Amino acid sequence: MPTLYQRLMAADKRFVLSYGGTASGKSYSAVQKELTIAAERKVKTLVIRKVANTLRDSVIPAFRARMEEMELADKFSENKSDRTLTHENGSQIIFRGLDDPDKLKSFEGLERILVEEAAELDFEDFLELNRRARGRDNIQLTLVFNPMHEEHWLKQHFFDRKDMDDDCVKIHSTYKDNPHLTDADRKQIEMLKLYNENQYRIYALGEWGLRENNAPWLFAFKKQRHLKADIAIMPSFPVYLSFDFNRNPLTCLVVQMSPNKGQHNSFVHFIDEFAVRDQLGELCQQIYAKYSGYHLYLTGDASGSHGDVGFDGKHDSYYTMIRSMLNIPERQAIINTRNLTHNDSRALINTLLFQYPNIYISEKNCPLLIRDCEMAMVDEDSEVPSALKKDRNVYKMDLFDCFRYFFQSFFKDYAARVSLGRVA
């Protein structure tokens, strides 16, 4: 497999995203690449950090160290006051901070920009840098960063938009890609999992993290208590399907539960999840392929009982179509006429998570539901009590809605344990 340096050298598009976990060699290899190119041909390179002082403490020393290792130190001269390296062939590597924008105005002929710790930048900072990189062929901007959280502009601009793919190379790396780490180094990184799951996700796995949830909607949800690595289906028990009907995506949770409720051996198992864009038929085909041999029950969003202008018959609804495609009798469709308010739903589900025995979610088959449970947040900008923060970007919460609807449909008897108002 090519080294990280080789992958960076092969990247030939305008934007190169070198991202991932800590100690993967991202910065090391990026510096190697810029020095190699500067030594091969005359080029002007701008190296950026958000704050100029951090260049002196980390970035410039890294360039000096790599020059020594690559036996290039005698080829470059350094102007420390101007923070510039100049190669004997005329190449320049210029170090600047975005906290002094006036010093960025005079650059002409830039071919390369390297942004260290790019997650520190605002989107407006990036747009300004990209605007300055013009007037030359083969301009390249390399952004080096840890994937801090899913709402970050880096993810929204480069990863969520398919129209950026033609101009972008994404290179992921973790500590496992760094052959120079000691066993002790690796152990310390892996131990992050014991202390902070989100830190482990970002700095060990190099995956997009979650924003700190300071207003959790599910305050009773505990990963140690409510997650299981895998949950086998029980052929002798019914399977419950809970649907939500946003079109991007249409979602369904697959659940099994014991008929006896509230006893020490009672259980609720969330065993699978489905998410399909737009096509109800495709969603039902996927469910049918895995669960057609089971005794199926149907529930979900109350709005699924209504018709839609795109349906063939005037009496069609999401639920009549699902029942038809999955061969579910009408008596096995347990549909609420209205959804619980967020406030009532929150009270009910947290009470169940606190008190009910053996509520488990499959880590193997329900990763999106688990993510929703971790992210579920009270919308503090809403005047509605316990409003669930939702949007059609990061906080879609569609599988979480399936989760809420299931508990409303089959655990109404637990409503007496909490202070529930009217449904709406």
N, C-alpha and C positions, 0 to 999 in steps of 0.2 A: 504493500500500500504506500502511495507517495507520502512523504513527510508534509507537515504543515507548511514549511517553507516552499516546497515544490508545488503544492497546491496554490499558494499565493502567487508564485511566479507564473503559473499557467493561467491565472485569472486575467482576462483581457477585456472585460466590460467596464463601463464607466464607473459603476458602483461595486465595490468589493466589501462584503460584510463578513468580517472575521469575528465570530461570536462564540460564546460557550462558557465553560466553567473556569474556575481559578486554576492557576499553575499549569495551563495547557500549552503555554509557549506562544500565545497569540501575539503579545507585544514583541517578544524576542524575535519571532519570525518576520513580523512586519518591519521591524528595524533592519533586519538582514536584507529584506527585499529592497527597501529604499536605498540602502548603501550600495547594493549591487548595481541597481539601475543608475545611480549617480556616478558610479565609477566606470560604467560602460559607455555612457554618452552624456553630452551636456544637457542638463535638465534643471529646471527650477522646481523645488519641492517645498511646500508649506506644511509644517508639523504643528498641530493645534491641540491645546487643552483648553477647557473652559476658563481656568484661572492660570495666569501666567506664572505665578510663583511655583506651581506644581511642576512646570517644565524643568526648572533648575534642580528640583529635588529628586525627580525620577526619570523624566524622559531624556534630557540631555546626557546625564550619566549613562543611561542605557546605550545611547549612540556611541559614546566614547568607548564603552566596554566592548561593543560589537566591532568597532573599528580595530581595536587591538586584536581581537580574536581572528578577524578576517585579514589581518596584516595590511590594513588600509590606513593606519594612523599617520604614516608619513606622506600619504597622498592628500590628506585634508589639512587645511589650516582653520583655526577656530577664532572667531571674533567674539569674545565673551560678553562684551558690553552690548553688542548688537544681536547676540544670540544667533549666530550664523556660522555654518560650516561651509567651506568652499573647497572643492576638489581642484586639483591641478588642471583638469580639463575644462574648468569654468563652471561646473555644476554647483548649484547652491542648495543648501538645506537650511531653511529659515524657521525658527521656532517662535511661535506667538501664542498669546492667550486671548480669548474672546472678551476678556474684561477690559481690553484696551482697543476698541474697534477702530480708532483713528489710525492705528499702526497697520491695519489691514487694507487701507484704502489705496496705498501706493503700489501694490503688487501688479505687475504686468508680466505676461508670458508664463504664467503658472501652468504646468502640465500635470502636477501631482499634488494631492493633498492627503495627508495622513492625520486622522483624528483619533487620538488616544482617549480612552474612557468616553466614547461617543454618547453613552447614555446620560452623561452630565449635560449635554447640549439640549436646548429648547429647539423645537421644530423651526422657529424663526432663525435661530443660529445656523442651522443646516441650510435653510433656503438662501441665506446670505452667502455662505461659503460656496454653494453650488452656483450662485449667480456670478461669483468672481472667477469661477473656473470656466472660461470661455475664450474663444479666439484661437485655439490651437487644436490640432488633431490628437486623437488618442489620449484625451484627458482622463485621469482616473482619480477617484476619491475612495480611499480605504478607511472604513469605520471599524474600530476595534472596541468591543464592549462585552459586558456580561448582560444577559437578558433579564433585566430587573423586574419588570411586571408587564402583564398582558395589555395594560392600557397605554403603554408607552408609545410615543409617536413612531419609534423605530419599527415596532411590530405592525402598527396600523399602516404605515407608509410603504414598507418593503415586504412584509410577509403576508398581510391580509389582502393586498391589491395585486391581482394577477397581471395588470397592465405594466407592472414594474419588472417582470421577470426577464424581458428581453435586454434590459439595461443593467442587470444585477447578477452578481455571483455571490452565493451564500456559502460560507465555509465554517462548519461547526467543529468544535474541538473540546475535549475535556482533559483532565489530568491523566487519563489513560493513554492519551496521545503523546505524552511527554516522557521519553525514555530516561531522562536524566534525574527524575524524582527518586528519592530513597523510599524504602518501604515505610519508614517512619512518616515521611511526607504524605504518602498515600493514606496511611492509617488516620492521620489527623483530618484529612479531607473527608474520608468516609465516616468519621465519627460525628460529622455535622448532623447526620440523620438522627442521632440520639438526642440532640439538643433543640433543633429547629428544622422542621420539615421544609419550610419555605427556603431557608438558607441552603439546605441540602439540594433542593431542586435547582436553585440558581447556580451555586458555586461548585457543586460536585457533578450534577447531571448536565449543567449548561442549558437547562430548560427555562422557559418563561416563568417567572415567579408570579405570585399573587400579591396584590396590594394588602398592606396590613389592615385587617378587619377590626376596626375599633368599635363597631356597632353591630355585632353578629346577630342575625335574625334567628339563627339556630344556636342559642347559647347553651343548649343541653347536648349538642352533638359532640361526641368524643371519638376520635379515630381509633384509639386503643380499644374502646368498648364496642363500637358499632361497625367496624370493618372486619371482614374475613378475606383471606387471600383468594379463596375460591369457595363457591357454594354449589354443591351438587343438587340437581333438580330431583324432586321426590315424585316418582311416577304415580303414586297412589293419591296425591293431593291435587286439587284444582290449580289452574294457572290463571292469574288475574292480570289483565292488560289495562293499563291506565294511560290515556292519550291526552296530548295537548296539540292544538291545531294552528299554531303559527306556521306559515308556509316555508320559512327558512330558519330552522327546519321544522318539519312535522316530527313529533317525537312520541315514543311509547316506552313505558317501563313494564317489565315482566316481574311479577311478584307471586310468591307462595306464602300462605299463612296457615296456622293451625286453626281448626274449627273452635277449639276451646280457647277462650280469651282470658288473659290476666292471671293464668296459673303459672307455676314455676317452670313448666315445660312448654309453655306457649311460645310461638315464634312468628316473626314476620321476616321473610327473606326477599331482598331485592336482588334478583339473580341475573337480570340482563337488561340491556337498554338498546333502543333503536333511534336513529336520527337520519331522516331523509329529506332532501330539498324538494319541496313542491308536490311530489307525486304520492298521493295516498295509495294508489294501486301498488306502486313499488314497495312502499312501507309494508303493506299487508302481505305482499308476496314473500318478503324476507321473514316476516313473523310466521307465516304459514309453513314455510320450509323447515323451521325449527320446532314449531309447537303445535302443528295440526293434529297430532295424535293425543293431545291432552284435553281435559275438560276445561274449556275456556269461559272466563267471565270477563265482562267488559265494563269499564267506567272511564271517567276522565272529565275534561272541561265541559261545563254545562252548555257552553255555546255550541258544542258539536251537535246539539239537537236541532239547531236551526238550519234552514236551507241556505243555498248559495246560488248566485246567478249562474255559476258555471255547471251546476248539476243538471242532469238530463230530465228528471221528473220533478214536478212541483212539490211532491211529498218527500223527496230525497233529503237526507241529512248525512253528515259525516258518519253518524252511528248506524244508520240503516245501510250505508254502503259497506262499512266495516263488518257488520253482522253478515251481510251477504257474501263478502269475499272470504271471511273466516268461518262461515257456517256456525254462527253463534245464535242460538235461539233467543227470542225476545225476552224470555223470563230470566236469562242469564246476563242481561244488560242492566246494570245498576247505575242509573244516570241521575245525578242531582239536577233539580230544576234551577238552582242558583248556586254559585260558588260562595264559599264562606268569605267573609271579609278577611283581609290580611291579618288584622288584629286577632280575630277569633282563630284563624288557622294557625297563627304563631303560638297562641296559648295552648291549643290542642296538641300540636306536634311536639312542642317542648315538654309538655307534661308526659306524653307517651315516651319520649326519649329518656326522660328521667326515671320513669316508674315501670314501664312495660318490659318484661323479660325478653331477651333474645331477639332484638331488632338488629339485623345484620345486612350490610351492603357488600356485594361481591367486588373486591378490588380488581379482579381479573376482567370482569365483564361490564362493570359500571363506572369506568373512570370519569365520564362526563358528569354523572350524577354526584360523585364524590367531590369533584371540582365545584359544582354548584353549591353543595352543602357547605364547603369551606368558604366560598365567596359570598353566600347569601348575607345581605347587609340591609339594615334598616335605612331607608331613604330619609336622611335627616333634613332634607330640603322640603319634604312633603308635610302638609298639614294633617294628613290622614294618619291616625295612630298605627304604629308598627308597619307602615307601608314598606313593601319589599322593593328595594332598588332594582329597577328594570330598565333596559333599553334594548335596541336591536343591534348593539355592538358587542361589548364585553359582557354586560349583564343581561343576556337573553333569558336565562333561567328557565328554559322550556322543560327540561327534564325535572327540574325542581318543582315546577308546577304539576307535572305528573305525580310526583311524590306527594304534594299537598292534596291533590284531588283523591288519591287512593285513600289516605287517612280519613278524609272527610266522608267518603262513601262507606267505609267499612268499620269505622270506629266512632260512630256518632254516639254510641252508648257511653263513651268516655267524655263526652261533652259535659256531663254533669260534674266532672271533677274540676272543671275550669269555669271561669265566668264568661259565658258566651252571650253575646247580644244577638241582634237579628242578623240573618243572612242576607247578602246582597250580591 
